[in-house]
Amino acid sequence: MSNLAGKTALITGASRGIGLAIARTLAREGVALTLLSRSPPTVPGTHIPCDLADAAAVTQALRHVSTPDFLIHNAGVFLEKSVPATEPADWDRLFHVNVTAPFLITRALLPAMTARRSGRILFIGSTASTQGYLHQAAY
């Protein structure tokens, strides 16, 4: 039996890509999952539909979340546009999903994690956080 069995995890962006792979792996290890994403994931767990670009939706979704053992910030949006072509709405969506939502979720769950003196918070990043790419200034 896995030493993760019986633990809980909250994963954002678990309906595809890296988030889905993380969710599948943790589910196989016996971790109970809460999954925040716009689309329903194809992995067992509690799915809470949420557009992370909407701060009010994030706050509403968190009303249905218990403090997890693992908080995994995986959701992210990518924007490939030159600076002149980047609209303020593009910037806002990218910033809300990639920065504001993880902040809001962490701020909401951290006090309980701190009080119980346990839990892990992980932020998934990309190579674009360490190296610049053409037409990705907003990202």
C-alpha positions as protocol buffer text, in pm:
chain_id: "A"
residue {
  index: 1
  type: MET
  ca { x: 0 y: 0 z: 0 }
}
residue {
  index: 2
  type: SER
  ca { x: 124 y: 348 z: -88 }
}
residue {
  index: 3
  type: ASN
  ca { x: 224 y: 590 z: 184 }
}
residue {
  index: 4
  type: LEU
  ca { x: 0 y: 839 z: 1 }
}
residue {
  index: 5
  type: ALA
  ca { x: -315 y: 631 z: 52 }
}
residue {
  index: 6
  type: GLY
  ca { x: -574 y: 821 z: 250 }
}
residue {
  index: 7
  type: LYS
  ca { x: -421 y: 1161 z: 173 }
}
residue {
  index: 8
  type: THR
  ca { x: -610 y: 1435 z: -9 }
}
residue {
  index: 9
  type: ALA
  ca { x: -511 y: 1664 z: -294 }
}
residue {
  index: 10
  type: LEU
  ca { x: -660 y: 1969 z: -462 }
}
residue {
  index: 11
  type: ILE
  ca { x: -540 y: 2004 z: -822 }
}
residue {
  index: 12
  type: THR
  ca { x: -617 y: 2291 z: -1056 }
}
residue {
  index: 13
  type: GLY
  ca { x: -626 y: 2228 z: -1429 }
}
residue {
  index: 14
  type: ALA
  ca { x: -672 y: 1853 z: -1391 }
}
residue {
  index: 15
  type: SER
  ca { x: -884 y: 1796 z: -1700 }
}
residue {
  index: 16
  type: ARG
  ca { x: -590 y: 1757 z: -1940 }
}
residue {
  index: 17
  type: GLY
  ca { x: -214 y: 1764 z: -1981 }
}
residue {
  index: 18
  type: ILE
  ca { x: 16 y: 1764 z: -1681 }
}
residue {
  index: 19
  type: GLY
  ca { x: -270 y: 1819 z: -1436 }
}
residue {
  index: 20
  type: LEU
  ca { x: -452 y: 1511 z: -1562 }
}
residue {
  index: 21
  type: ALA
  ca { x: -133 y: 1305 z: -1544 }
}
residue {
  index: 22
  type: ILE
  ca { x: -76 y: 1418 z: -1186 }
}
residue {
  index: 23
  type: ALA
  ca { x: -437 y: 1339 z: -1096 }
}
residue {
  index: 24
  type: ARG
  ca { x: -418 y: 991 z: -1249 }
}
residue {
  index: 25
  type: THR
  ca { x: -93 y: 915 z: -1069 }
}
residue {
  index: 26
  type: LEU
  ca { x: -222 y: 1033 z: -731 }
}
residue {
  index: 27
  type: ALA
  ca { x: -551 y: 846 z: -779 }
}
residue {
  index: 28
  type: ARG
  ca { x: -357 y: 522 z: -841 }
}
residue {
  index: 29
  type: GLU
  ca { x: -174 y: 587 z: -514 }
}
residue {
  index: 30
  type: GLY
  ca { x: -501 y: 613 z: -322 }
}
residue {
  index: 31
  type: VAL
  ca { x: -515 y: 991 z: -286 }
}
residue {
  index: 32
  type: ALA
  ca { x: -867 y: 1139 z: -268 }
}
residue {
  index: 33
  type: LEU
  ca { x: -888 y: 1414 z: -528 }
}
residue {
  index: 34
  type: THR
  ca { x: -1065 y: 1747 z: -551 }
}
residue {
  index: 35
  type: LEU
  ca { x: -1027 y: 1883 z: -902 }
}
residue {
  index: 36
  type: LEU
  ca { x: -1084 y: 2244 z: -1003 }
}
residue {
  index: 37
  type: SER
  ca { x: -1117 y: 2287 z: -1379 }
}
residue {
  index: 38
  type: ARG
  ca { x: -1351 y: 2424 z: -1641 }
}
residue {
  index: 39
  type: SER
  ca { x: -1399 y: 2082 z: -1805 }
}
residue {
  index: 40
  type: PRO
  ca { x: -1478 y: 1759 z: -1620 }
}
residue {
  index: 41
  type: PRO
  ca { x: -1164 y: 1549 z: -1575 }
}
residue {
  index: 42
  type: THR
  ca { x: -1154 y: 1183 z: -1675 }
}
residue {
  index: 43
  type: VAL
  ca { x: -1022 y: 1071 z: -1339 }
}
residue {
  index: 44
  type: PRO
  ca { x: -1213 y: 978 z: -1023 }
}
residue {
  index: 45
  type: GLY
  ca { x: -1254 y: 1256 z: -773 }
}
residue {
  index: 46
  type: THR
  ca { x: -1471 y: 1547 z: -677 }
}
residue {
  index: 47
  type: HIS
  ca { x: -1488 y: 1787 z: -969 }
}
residue {
  index: 48
  type: ILE
  ca { x: -1566 y: 2149 z: -891 }
}
residue {
  index: 49
  type: PRO
  ca { x: -1626 y: 2340 z: -1215 }
}
residue {
  index: 50
  type: CYS
  ca { x: -1437 y: 2668 z: -1200 }
}
residue {
  index: 51
  type: ASP
  ca { x: -1301 y: 2926 z: -1441 }
}
residue {
  index: 52
  type: LEU
  ca { x: -988 y: 3040 z: -1262 }
}
residue {
  index: 53
  type: ALA
  ca { x: -996 y: 3366 z: -1458 }
}
residue {
  index: 54
  type: ASP
  ca { x: -1299 y: 3467 z: -1250 }
}
residue {
  index: 55
  type: ALA
  ca { x: -1202 y: 3561 z: -892 }
}
residue {
  index: 56
  type: ALA
  ca { x: -1564 y: 3537 z: -776 }
}
residue {
  index: 57
  type: ALA
  ca { x: -1590 y: 3184 z: -920 }
}
residue {
  index: 58
  type: VAL
  ca { x: -1270 y: 3086 z: -740 }
}
residue {
  index: 59
  type: THR
  ca { x: -1405 y: 3219 z: -411 }
}
residue {
  index: 60
  type: GLN
  ca { x: -1733 y: 3034 z: -467 }
}
residue {
  index: 61
  type: ALA
  ca { x: -1554 y: 2708 z: -555 }
}
residue {
  index: 62
  type: LEU
  ca { x: -1345 y: 2726 z: -238 }
}
residue {
  index: 63
  type: ARG
  ca { x: -1664 y: 2711 z: -31 }
}
residue {
  index: 64
  type: HIS
  ca { x: -1683 y: 2346 z: -136 }
}
residue {
  index: 65
  type: VAL
  ca { x: -1320 y: 2258 z: -62 }
}
residue {
  index: 66
  type: SER
  ca { x: -1174 y: 2098 z: 248 }
}
residue {
  index: 67
  type: THR
  ca { x: -814 y: 2171 z: 330 }
}
residue {
  index: 68
  type: PRO
  ca { x: -605 y: 1916 z: 138 }
}
residue {
  index: 69
  type: ASP
  ca { x: -277 y: 1747 z: 224 }
}
residue {
  index: 70
  type: PHE
  ca { x: -146 y: 1856 z: -118 }
}
residue {
  index: 71
  type: LEU
  ca { x: -238 y: 2173 z: -303 }
}
residue {
  index: 72
  type: ILE
  ca { x: -117 y: 2153 z: -662 }
}
residue {
  index: 73
  type: HIS
  ca { x: -140 y: 2467 z: -872 }
}
residue {
  index: 74
  type: ASN
  ca { x: -119 y: 2336 z: -1225 }
}
residue {
  index: 75
  type: ALA
  ca { x: -370 y: 2536 z: -1428 }
}
residue {
  index: 76
  type: GLY
  ca { x: -224 y: 2791 z: -1660 }
}
residue {
  index: 77
  type: VAL
  ca { x: -300 y: 2971 z: -1979 }
}
residue {
  index: 78
  type: PHE
  ca { x: -52 y: 3045 z: -2250 }
}
residue {
  index: 79
  type: LEU
  ca { x: -58 y: 3345 z: -2478 }
}
residue {
  index: 80
  type: GLU
  ca { x: 148 y: 3373 z: -2792 }
}
residue {
  index: 81
  type: LYS
  ca { x: 105 y: 3729 z: -2913 }
}
residue {
  index: 82
  type: SER
  ca { x: 334 y: 4024 z: -2959 }
}
residue {
  index: 83
  type: VAL
  ca { x: 299 y: 4302 z: -2704 }
}
residue {
  index: 84
  type: PRO
  ca { x: 118 y: 4534 z: -2949 }
}
residue {
  index: 85
  type: ALA
  ca { x: -127 y: 4255 z: -3035 }
}
residue {
  index: 86
  type: THR
  ca { x: -197 y: 4167 z: -2671 }
}
residue {
  index: 87
  type: GLU
  ca { x: -531 y: 4307 z: -2564 }
}
residue {
  index: 88
  type: PRO
  ca { x: -594 y: 4409 z: -2203 }
}
residue {
  index: 89
  type: ALA
  ca { x: -851 y: 4128 z: -2178 }
}
residue {
  index: 90
  type: ASP
  ca { x: -584 y: 3878 z: -2290 }
}
residue {
  index: 91
  type: TRP
  ca { x: -348 y: 4010 z: -2022 }
}
residue {
  index: 92
  type: ASP
  ca { x: -619 y: 4002 z: -1754 }
}
residue {
  index: 93
  type: ARG
  ca { x: -718 y: 3641 z: -1828 }
}
residue {
  index: 94
  type: LEU
  ca { x: -358 y: 3521 z: -1830 }
}
residue {
  index: 95
  type: PHE
  ca { x: -274 y: 3705 z: -1509 }
}
residue {
  index: 96
  type: HIS
  ca { x: -589 y: 3590 z: -1328 }
}
residue {
  index: 97
  type: VAL
  ca { x: -543 y: 3223 z: -1416 }
}
residue {
  index: 98
  type: ASN
  ca { x: -165 y: 3207 z: -1373 }
}
residue {
  index: 99
  type: VAL
  ca { x: -115 y: 3439 z: -1075 }
}
residue {
  index: 100
  type: THR
  ca { x: -431 y: 3562 z: -903 }
}
residue {
  index: 101
  type: ALA
  ca { x: -614 y: 3229 z: -873 }
}
residue {
  index: 102
  type: PRO
  ca { x: -316 y: 3047 z: -714 }
}
residue {
  index: 103
  type: PHE
  ca { x: -280 y: 3338 z: -472 }
}
residue {
  index: 104
  type: LEU
  ca { x: -651 y: 3330 z: -378 }
}
residue {
  index: 105
  type: ILE
  ca { x: -656 y: 2953 z: -333 }
}
residue {
  index: 106
  type: THR
  ca { x: -336 y: 2949 z: -129 }
}
residue {
  index: 107
  type: ARG
  ca { x: -454 y: 3240 z: 85 }
}
residue {
  index: 108
  type: ALA
  ca { x: -779 y: 3057 z: 160 }
}
residue {
  index: 109
  type: LEU
  ca { x: -623 y: 2719 z: 245 }
}
residue {
  index: 110
  type: LEU
  ca { x: -291 y: 2812 z: 404 }
}
residue {
  index: 111
  type: PRO
  ca { x: -422 y: 2908 z: 748 }
}
residue {
  index: 112
  type: ALA
  ca { x: -571 y: 2562 z: 806 }
}
residue {
  index: 113
  type: MET
  ca { x: -258 y: 2392 z: 671 }
}
residue {
  index: 114
  type: THR
  ca { x: -46 y: 2606 z: 902 }
}
residue {
  index: 115
  type: ALA
  ca { x: -271 y: 2538 z: 1202 }
}
residue {
  index: 116
  type: ARG
  ca { x: -247 y: 2163 z: 1156 }
}
residue {
  index: 117
  type: ARG
  ca { x: 126 y: 2194 z: 1079 }
}
residue {
  index: 118
  type: SER
  ca { x: 108 y: 1978 z: 769 }
}
residue {
  index: 119
  type: GLY
  ca { x: 50 y: 1999 z: 398 }
}
residue {
  index: 120
  type: ARG
  ca { x: 240 y: 2073 z: 82 }
}
residue {
  index: 121
  type: ILE
  ca { x: 182 y: 2342 z: -179 }
}
residue {
  index: 122
  type: LEU
  ca { x: 324 y: 2291 z: -527 }
}
residue {
  index: 123
  type: PHE
  ca { x: 333 y: 2537 z: -815 }
}
residue {
  index: 124
  type: ILE
  ca { x: 383 y: 2386 z: -1160 }
}
residue {
  index: 125
  type: GLY
  ca { x: 579 y: 2614 z: -1391 }
}
residue {
  index: 126
  type: SER
  ca { x: 716 y: 2600 z: -1741 }
}
residue {
  index: 127
  type: THR
  ca { x: 1041 y: 2671 z: -1918 }
}
residue {
  index: 128
  type: ALA
  ca { x: 899 y: 3012 z: -2005 }
}
residue {
  index: 129
  type: SER
  ca { x: 953 y: 3112 z: -1642 }
}
residue {
  index: 130
  type: THR
  ca { x: 1328 y: 3084 z: -1690 }
}
residue {
  index: 131
  type: GLN
  ca { x: 1374 y: 3164 z: -2058 }
}
residue {
  index: 132
  type: GLY
  ca { x: 1206 y: 3417 z: -2283 }
}
residue {
  index: 133
  type: TYR
  ca { x: 1040 y: 3318 z: -2609 }
}
residue {
  index: 134
  type: LEU
  ca { x: 927 y: 3521 z: -2909 }
}
residue {
  index: 135
  type: HIS
  ca { x: 570 y: 3660 z: -2876 }
}
residue {
  index: 136
  type: GLN
  ca { x: 530 y: 3546 z: -2517 }
}
residue {
  index: 137
  type: ALA
  ca { x: 588 y: 3869 z: -2328 }
}
residue {
  index: 138
  type: ALA
  ca { x: 257 y: 3847 z: -2144 }
}
residue {
  index: 139
  type: TYR
  ca { x: 317 y: 3488 z: -2044 }
}
